[in-house]
Amino acid sequence: MWKKQNKTTTSAAQITKAYAGILILITLLMSSSIITVVGYRLVANKHAEAQSLMRVLKDSMVGDEPDWVRWRRESTLDTSNTFVRVATNSTDQAAKISYSPRTKAFLNEKFRSWSLIKDVQYRSEQGFYYHIVAHGRLSQGANKGSAVKYEIWLSLNNVVRLFKIILETIGLIVIFSFLIGLWFIARLARRLNQPLVDLTTATHKINNAENITHHESLPISSDPQEVHDLSIEFNRLLRSLNNQVLREHQFVADASHELRTPLAGVRGHINLIRRHGQEHRDIVPTSLDYIDAESLRMQRLIESLLRLSRMDHVDLALTYFNLSDLLDKIITRYQQQIPQQLVRDQLSDTRVYANQDSVEQIITALLDNAHKYSPAESTITFEVANAGDCIQLKVLDQGIGISDQDKPHVFDRFYRADQSRSQKIVGSGLGLAIAARLVDLNHGQITVQDNIPYGSCFIVSLNKTKP
């Protein structure tokens, strides 16, 4: 039973999920790349600033102490939130440590650092600082040559604030673009999936319809192109199945009609024998002859129906053979059985790729049809001609002909053209249907047209080589 689709398993939902995953991955990669590059550049800039401050600090040394006024004056950067410690170690006296203003109070606060970025320190009251250390020796003064250790703590609070703004901006952009993109792709996926939903709904309605006319069709969407083509192919398949069902219904109706008439006649003669057979024995042989003839006709009809049924599930073995040789054999065999004169033209190379036994049945069926509908003194002509990749066999008679209205139906089962003129002609209306099916199994074509000045012309086209 058809069930309504689970929204989480529809194509639209799966496309949306896939897109959401891809979008999340892309945004994460882009965001992490931007943050990494920006963060690296900011830290590199701070490192360069610290190196610049360090050079100015070394140049501002007067004796064993730095000149803080000169250092601030010559620095191109804001040093108001920068802290410096200079430690001088001489051989004959204790180490001398100089601090920039407010540095001692700054250093008294506890700090945290991390192994991967040990040069970055965090103080709860001061924030983040970049710590740089350099070593050197005094180049002047009484302690010339003494070892000096320079330490600078450069504030990273501006960088952190900028980095925070960047993170917040990227986060907002990512969230906004993700929501907009998710909404857009969900809407697009639903729009692209809607034709398939319409197809499913229409199919469900057809399957559950109480009265099926076998002329139903599915809706055809204009886009996307794949669904448009799929809808067209579905309708072609549906028309083929509907036509097959209609043909089967017509076949059953026609078979029932064809069998009902002789059965009614047989039952009538049986009742006649029962009622009057004792008193009028002369009617018994006549009734038995009628019963025998009608039962034989029903037997032939049933055999033809079985042949048609088997042809729906058969593949013929195709080989190369000479059509002219087969035609000569058939003409020689049937010329003695029918009053019409059989004539054929002469053509040398008429090799075809088909099944010889089935082609013989086709020719026999067309010959039998021409014989039934042609005057006894007329001529039936066979013409064999080249037609590109095919060999055409034409069977021309001088009979009653076929109207333009009947031509499209002469190969239908049980169809008999011009019932008023052909009702006395023996036949079941299956001969041409069998011939047409055999031609189709041989990958050929069969058509009918008028034979000028009168009569009919059946044309069978068979392949010269493998199709």
PLY file of the C-alpha trace (Angstrom):
ply
format ascii 1.0
element vertex 467
property float x
property float y
property float z
element edge 466
property int vertex1
property int vertex2
end_header
0.00 0.00 0.00
1.19 3.46 -0.86
2.11 5.52 2.17
2.81 9.18 2.59
6.53 9.86 2.41
8.46 10.37 5.62
9.73 13.94 5.48
13.14 12.86 6.78
13.66 10.37 3.94
12.53 12.46 0.98
14.98 13.58 -1.68
14.49 17.19 -0.59
15.39 16.33 3.02
18.43 14.32 1.98
19.65 17.09 -0.33
19.16 19.64 2.46
21.06 17.47 4.95
23.90 16.91 2.51
24.10 20.62 1.71
24.01 21.54 5.41
26.90 19.19 6.11
28.93 20.54 3.19
28.13 24.13 4.18
29.15 23.52 7.78
32.41 21.92 6.66
33.20 24.74 4.22
32.36 27.49 6.71
34.43 25.81 9.43
37.41 25.46 7.10
37.09 29.06 5.89
36.58 30.42 9.38
39.49 28.48 10.86
41.71 29.53 7.95
40.77 33.20 8.31
41.19 33.13 12.08
44.54 31.34 11.83
45.92 33.74 9.22
44.62 36.85 10.98
45.81 35.62 14.38
49.24 34.79 13.01
49.56 38.21 11.39
48.50 40.00 14.55
50.98 38.06 16.70
53.71 38.61 14.09
53.03 42.34 14.15
53.25 42.37 17.95
56.50 40.44 17.78
57.88 43.00 15.35
56.76 45.83 17.66
58.43 44.11 20.60
61.68 43.75 18.64
61.52 47.44 17.75
61.01 48.39 21.40
63.91 46.11 22.34
66.27 47.87 19.94
65.25 51.28 21.27
65.68 50.00 24.83
69.24 48.86 24.14
70.08 52.18 22.52
68.71 54.11 25.51
71.11 52.53 28.01
73.19 55.10 29.92
75.84 53.31 31.89
74.13 50.34 33.47
70.66 51.89 33.53
68.17 52.68 30.76
67.07 56.26 30.16
63.28 55.80 30.38
62.49 59.29 29.09
64.66 58.78 26.04
63.21 55.29 25.52
59.63 56.59 25.48
60.58 59.56 23.32
62.36 57.51 20.66
59.78 54.73 20.62
57.30 55.01 17.75
54.78 52.91 19.69
52.58 53.65 22.67
54.54 52.57 25.74
51.99 53.64 28.32
50.89 50.06 28.81
54.31 48.46 28.26
56.50 47.22 31.13
60.29 46.74 31.11
62.81 45.12 33.43
66.57 45.39 32.91
68.94 43.24 35.03
72.73 43.97 34.98
75.17 41.39 36.37
78.70 42.65 37.09
81.53 40.49 38.40
82.37 42.64 41.41
78.96 43.60 42.69
75.42 42.33 43.04
72.98 42.36 40.13
71.30 45.68 39.49
67.68 45.65 38.32
65.93 48.61 36.77
62.18 48.85 36.27
60.08 51.07 34.09
57.27 52.94 35.88
54.59 50.67 37.36
56.53 47.53 36.37
57.05 46.30 39.94
53.35 46.40 40.67
52.70 44.66 37.37
55.13 41.85 38.17
53.70 41.33 41.64
50.51 39.99 40.09
50.30 36.29 39.40
50.24 35.25 35.77
49.48 32.22 33.64
51.30 31.01 30.55
50.91 28.04 28.19
53.55 25.68 26.92
52.68 26.13 23.26
52.65 29.91 23.53
54.88 30.45 26.57
55.71 34.00 25.47
52.07 34.98 26.08
51.10 35.62 29.68
47.75 36.38 31.24
47.12 38.44 34.34
43.63 38.73 35.68
43.85 42.46 36.32
46.00 43.41 33.32
44.91 40.99 30.60
47.17 39.39 27.96
50.81 40.40 27.46
53.54 39.37 25.06
56.80 38.67 26.90
60.12 39.07 25.07
63.60 38.45 26.52
67.00 39.53 25.12
70.55 39.27 26.44
73.52 41.53 25.84
76.54 43.28 27.39
77.10 46.86 28.41
79.12 48.82 25.87
79.94 51.79 28.10
80.19 52.93 31.70
81.99 51.57 34.70
80.47 48.14 34.28
81.33 47.91 30.59
81.17 44.32 29.39
78.75 43.21 32.08
75.91 40.88 31.11
72.49 42.45 30.71
69.09 40.82 30.56
66.30 42.82 28.91
62.62 41.90 29.44
59.63 43.63 27.89
55.94 42.94 28.49
53.92 44.30 25.59
50.15 44.54 26.01
48.05 42.29 23.74
44.70 43.61 24.90
44.13 45.59 21.72
44.97 42.50 19.68
42.66 40.38 21.80
39.82 42.87 21.41
40.39 43.04 17.66
40.59 39.27 17.48
37.37 39.00 19.47
35.62 41.39 17.09
36.87 39.36 14.13
35.62 36.13 15.72
32.23 37.62 16.48
31.93 39.07 12.97
32.93 35.78 11.32
30.58 33.89 13.63
27.66 36.14 12.73
28.45 35.92 9.03
28.75 32.13 9.22
25.47 31.75 11.10
23.65 34.17 8.80
25.02 32.60 5.61
24.30 29.11 6.92
20.68 29.94 7.74
20.15 31.76 4.43
21.86 28.97 2.48
19.94 26.26 4.33
16.64 28.04 3.66
17.49 28.53 0.00
18.65 24.95 -0.62
15.65 23.53 1.26
13.30 25.59 -0.89
15.17 24.66 -4.07
15.22 20.97 -3.11
11.47 21.01 -2.45
10.85 22.72 -5.79
13.02 20.20 -7.64
11.42 17.32 -5.75
7.85 18.53 -6.26
7.47 17.00 -9.77
8.42 13.60 -8.33
5.88 14.08 -5.55
3.26 14.97 -8.17
4.16 11.82 -10.14
3.83 9.69 -7.01
0.50 11.28 -6.10
-0.88 10.85 -9.62
0.28 7.22 -9.71
-1.37 6.59 -6.33
-4.65 8.05 -7.59
-4.54 5.90 -10.72
-3.78 2.76 -8.70
-6.65 3.43 -6.32
-9.19 4.67 -8.86
-12.42 2.67 -8.88
-13.10 3.11 -12.60
-10.01 2.96 -14.80
-10.51 3.94 -18.44
-6.98 2.85 -19.46
-6.46 6.30 -20.97
-4.92 7.83 -17.85
-1.63 9.72 -18.00
0.81 11.22 -15.52
1.55 14.97 -15.25
4.57 16.21 -17.21
6.67 18.89 -15.53
8.59 21.46 -17.54
11.66 21.25 -15.31
13.98 19.81 -14.21
14.80 18.18 -17.53
15.44 14.75 -16.01
11.99 14.62 -14.40
10.44 15.97 -17.61
12.04 13.13 -19.61
11.12 10.60 -16.91
7.47 11.74 -17.01
7.39 11.35 -20.79
8.89 7.84 -20.60
6.47 6.89 -17.82
3.54 8.03 -19.97
4.91 6.07 -22.92
5.13 2.99 -20.73
1.67 3.66 -19.32
0.20 4.06 -22.82
1.88 0.84 -23.89
0.47 -1.02 -20.90
-2.97 0.53 -21.37
-2.97 -0.38 -25.06
-1.94 -3.91 -24.18
-4.76 -4.18 -21.63
-7.25 -2.77 -24.12
-6.01 -5.21 -26.75
-6.36 -8.07 -24.31
-9.89 -6.98 -23.42
-10.75 -6.67 -27.09
-9.09 -10.02 -27.73
-11.17 -11.73 -25.04
-14.34 -10.07 -26.33
-13.60 -11.02 -29.94
-12.59 -14.58 -29.03
-15.77 -14.96 -27.00
-17.81 -13.67 -29.94
-16.06 -15.93 -32.45
-16.56 -18.98 -30.25
-20.10 -18.11 -29.20
-21.48 -18.29 -32.74
-20.31 -21.82 -33.63
-21.12 -23.07 -30.14
-24.65 -21.73 -30.47
-24.98 -23.46 -33.83
-23.64 -26.73 -32.42
-26.00 -26.55 -29.45
-28.89 -25.79 -31.80
-28.23 -28.86 -33.96
-27.81 -31.05 -30.88
-31.21 -29.92 -29.62
-32.65 -30.44 -33.12
-31.39 -34.03 -33.16
-32.79 -34.65 -29.70
-36.25 -33.34 -30.58
-36.67 -34.61 -34.12
-33.91 -37.15 -34.67
-36.14 -40.13 -34.07
-38.91 -39.05 -36.41
-36.75 -37.33 -39.07
-33.58 -39.33 -39.35
-32.61 -37.46 -42.52
-31.62 -34.40 -40.45
-29.04 -36.32 -38.44
-26.32 -36.51 -41.16
-26.77 -32.81 -41.99
-26.54 -31.78 -38.35
-23.52 -34.01 -37.77
-21.77 -32.49 -40.80
-22.48 -29.02 -39.45
-21.27 -29.98 -35.97
-18.12 -31.51 -37.47
-17.38 -28.42 -39.59
-17.97 -25.99 -36.74
-15.94 -28.02 -34.26
-13.09 -28.12 -36.79
-13.35 -24.34 -37.22
-13.23 -23.87 -33.44
-10.23 -26.17 -33.25
-8.39 -24.09 -35.85
-9.39 -20.91 -34.07
-8.09 -22.19 -30.73
-4.85 -23.35 -32.36
-4.40 -19.90 -33.89
-5.04 -18.28 -30.53
-2.46 -20.54 -28.91
0.06 -19.67 -31.60
-0.50 -15.97 -31.01
-0.18 -16.45 -27.27
3.11 -18.32 -27.63
4.48 -15.63 -29.94
4.29 -13.10 -27.12
7.07 -14.97 -25.29
9.35 -16.31 -28.04
12.64 -15.33 -29.62
13.33 -16.64 -33.10
16.70 -17.96 -34.21
17.69 -15.80 -37.19
20.02 -16.98 -39.96
20.93 -16.07 -43.54
18.96 -17.72 -46.36
17.85 -17.03 -49.93
14.33 -15.61 -50.05
13.90 -16.39 -53.77
14.56 -20.09 -53.22
11.98 -20.20 -50.42
9.45 -18.33 -52.57
9.94 -20.79 -55.47
9.28 -23.70 -53.14
6.07 -22.15 -51.77
4.76 -21.24 -55.25
5.44 -24.75 -56.55
3.62 -26.30 -53.59
0.52 -24.07 -53.61
-0.01 -23.59 -57.34
-1.80 -26.95 -57.54
-4.08 -26.12 -54.58
-5.54 -22.74 -55.60
-7.16 -21.58 -58.86
-5.36 -18.22 -59.10
-2.24 -17.95 -61.22
0.90 -17.40 -59.14
3.53 -15.20 -60.78
6.83 -13.88 -59.47
9.64 -11.74 -60.84
13.25 -12.89 -60.98
15.93 -11.35 -58.74
19.36 -12.87 -58.22
20.73 -12.07 -54.76
17.90 -12.04 -52.20
19.69 -13.19 -49.06
17.96 -12.05 -45.89
18.70 -12.37 -42.19
15.57 -13.91 -40.67
13.97 -17.13 -39.47
13.16 -19.22 -42.54
10.29 -21.20 -41.03
8.52 -18.07 -39.79
9.04 -16.30 -43.14
7.43 -19.29 -44.83
4.44 -18.91 -42.49
4.25 -15.19 -43.33
4.24 -15.83 -47.08
1.69 -18.63 -46.68
-0.61 -16.39 -44.62
-0.42 -13.59 -47.19
-0.97 -16.08 -50.03
-3.98 -17.55 -48.24
-5.40 -14.06 -47.67
-4.93 -13.14 -51.36
-6.51 -16.43 -52.43
-9.63 -15.92 -50.26
-10.31 -12.38 -51.43
-9.39 -12.69 -55.13
-11.42 -14.04 -58.08
-10.50 -17.53 -59.23
-9.38 -16.33 -62.66
-7.14 -13.55 -61.28
-3.38 -13.45 -60.77
-1.40 -13.26 -57.54
2.01 -11.68 -58.09
5.13 -11.88 -55.93
7.75 -9.17 -56.34
11.15 -9.20 -54.64
13.22 -6.01 -54.73
16.22 -4.39 -53.04
15.42 -1.47 -50.74
18.68 -0.25 -49.18
19.46 -2.40 -46.17
16.30 -4.46 -46.69
14.74 -6.89 -49.14
11.10 -6.12 -49.89
8.63 -8.87 -50.71
5.38 -7.67 -52.27
2.28 -9.84 -52.55
-0.17 -8.29 -55.03
-3.69 -9.58 -55.60
-6.58 -8.49 -57.81
-9.29 -8.95 -55.20
-11.85 -6.73 -53.55
-9.21 -4.42 -52.03
-9.08 -2.75 -48.62
-10.53 0.66 -47.86
-8.37 3.41 -46.36
-10.50 3.20 -43.22
-9.71 -0.50 -42.78
-5.99 -0.43 -43.64
-4.80 0.57 -40.14
-6.73 -2.35 -38.60
-6.15 -5.27 -40.97
-3.38 -6.64 -38.73
-5.53 -6.52 -35.60
-6.79 -9.79 -34.14
-10.23 -10.90 -35.41
-10.51 -7.83 -37.64
-12.17 -8.56 -40.96
-12.60 -5.71 -43.42
-15.97 -5.08 -45.07
-18.03 -7.61 -43.14
-20.97 -7.45 -45.60
-18.76 -8.54 -48.52
-16.54 -11.01 -46.64
-19.02 -12.74 -44.35
-19.21 -15.77 -46.68
-15.41 -16.11 -46.81
-14.08 -18.69 -44.38
-11.63 -17.32 -41.84
-11.13 -16.26 -38.24
-9.44 -12.89 -38.76
-6.20 -14.13 -37.17
-4.08 -14.90 -40.23
-2.79 -11.38 -40.83
-2.35 -10.81 -37.08
-0.12 -13.89 -36.90
1.80 -12.74 -39.99
2.34 -9.26 -38.50
3.61 -10.74 -35.23
6.03 -13.01 -37.08
7.34 -10.07 -39.10
7.93 -8.18 -35.86
9.83 -11.13 -34.37
12.06 -11.06 -37.47
12.74 -7.35 -36.87
11.00 -6.47 -40.11
8.03 -4.37 -41.20
4.75 -5.16 -42.92
2.43 -2.65 -44.57
-0.53 -2.71 -46.93
-1.46 -0.42 -49.81
-3.67 -0.43 -52.88
-2.73 -2.44 -55.95
-3.40 -0.31 -58.99
-5.93 -0.56 -60.67
-7.61 -2.81 -58.10
-6.73 -5.23 -55.33
-4.30 -5.04 -52.42
-0.53 -5.06 -52.05
1.11 -6.38 -48.87
4.77 -5.37 -48.44
7.12 -7.26 -46.12
10.58 -5.72 -45.44
13.29 -8.06 -44.11
16.85 -7.16 -43.12
19.81 -8.18 -45.26
22.15 -8.25 -42.26
21.94 -8.36 -38.50
19.97 -5.32 -37.25
0 1
1 2
2 3
3 4
4 5
5 6
6 7
7 8
8 9
9 10
10 11
11 12
12 13
13 14
14 15
15 16
16 17
17 18
18 19
19 20
20 21
21 22
22 23
23 24
24 25
25 26
26 27
27 28
28 29
29 30
30 31
31 32
32 33
33 34
34 35
35 36
36 37
37 38
38 39
39 40
40 41
41 42
42 43
43 44
44 45
45 46
46 47
47 48
48 49
49 50
50 51
51 52
52 53
53 54
54 55
55 56
56 57
57 58
58 59
59 60
60 61
61 62
62 63
63 64
64 65
65 66
66 67
67 68
68 69
69 70
70 71
71 72
72 73
73 74
74 75
75 76
76 77
77 78
78 79
79 80
80 81
81 82
82 83
83 84
84 85
85 86
86 87
87 88
88 89
89 90
90 91
91 92
92 93
93 94
94 95
95 96
96 97
97 98
98 99
99 100
100 101
101 102
102 103
103 104
104 105
105 106
106 107
107 108
108 109
109 110
110 111
111 112
112 113
113 114
114 115
115 116
116 117
117 118
118 119
119 120
120 121
121 122
122 123
123 124
124 125
125 126
126 127
127 128
128 129
129 130
130 131
131 132
132 133
133 134
134 135
135 136
136 137
137 138
138 139
139 140
140 141
141 142
142 143
143 144
144 145
145 146
146 147
147 148
148 149
149 150
150 151
151 152
152 153
153 154
154 155
155 156
156 157
157 158
158 159
159 160
160 161
161 162
162 163
163 164
164 165
165 166
166 167
167 168
168 169
169 170
170 171
171 172
172 173
173 174
174 175
175 176
176 177
177 178
178 179
179 180
180 181
181 182
182 183
183 184
184 185
185 186
186 187
187 188
188 189
189 190
190 191
191 192
192 193
193 194
194 195
195 196
196 197
197 198
198 199
199 200
200 201
201 202
202 203
203 204
204 205
205 206
206 207
207 208
208 209
209 210
210 211
211 212
212 213
213 214
214 215
215 216
216 217
217 218
218 219
219 220
220 221
221 222
222 223
223 224
224 225
225 226
226 227
227 228
228 229
229 230
230 231
231 232
232 233
233 234
234 235
235 236
236 237
237 238
238 239
239 240
240 241
241 242
242 243
243 244
244 245
245 246
246 247
247 248
248 249
249 250
250 251
251 252
252 253
253 254
254 255
255 256
256 257
257 258
258 259
259 260
260 261
261 262
262 263
263 264
264 265
265 266
266 267
267 268
268 269
269 270
270 271
271 272
272 273
273 274
274 275
275 276
276 277
277 278
278 279
279 280
280 281
281 282
282 283
283 284
284 285
285 286
286 287
287 288
288 289
289 290
290 291
291 292
292 293
293 294
294 295
295 296
296 297
297 298
298 299
299 300
300 301
301 302
302 303
303 304
304 305
305 306
306 307
307 308
308 309
309 310
310 311
311 312
312 313
313 314
314 315
315 316
316 317
317 318
318 319
319 320
320 321
321 322
322 323
323 324
324 325
325 326
326 327
327 328
328 329
329 330
330 331
331 332
332 333
333 334
334 335
335 336
336 337
337 338
338 339
339 340
340 341
341 342
342 343
343 344
344 345
345 346
346 347
347 348
348 349
349 350
350 351
351 352
352 353
353 354
354 355
355 356
356 357
357 358
358 359
359 360
360 361
361 362
362 363
363 364
364 365
365 366
366 367
367 368
368 369
369 370
370 371
371 372
372 373
373 374
374 375
375 376
376 377
377 378
378 379
379 380
380 381
381 382
382 383
383 384
384 385
385 386
386 387
387 388
388 389
389 390
390 391
391 392
392 393
393 394
394 395
395 396
396 397
397 398
398 399
399 400
400 401
401 402
402 403
403 404
404 405
405 406
406 407
407 408
408 409
409 410
410 411
411 412
412 413
413 414
414 415
415 416
416 417
417 418
418 419
419 420
420 421
421 422
422 423
423 424
424 425
425 426
426 427
427 428
428 429
429 430
430 431
431 432
432 433
433 434
434 435
435 436
436 437
437 438
438 439
439 440
440 441
441 442
442 443
443 444
444 445
445 446
446 447
447 448
448 449
449 450
450 451
451 452
452 453
453 454
454 455
455 456
456 457
457 458
458 459
459 460
460 461
461 462
462 463
463 464
464 465
465 466
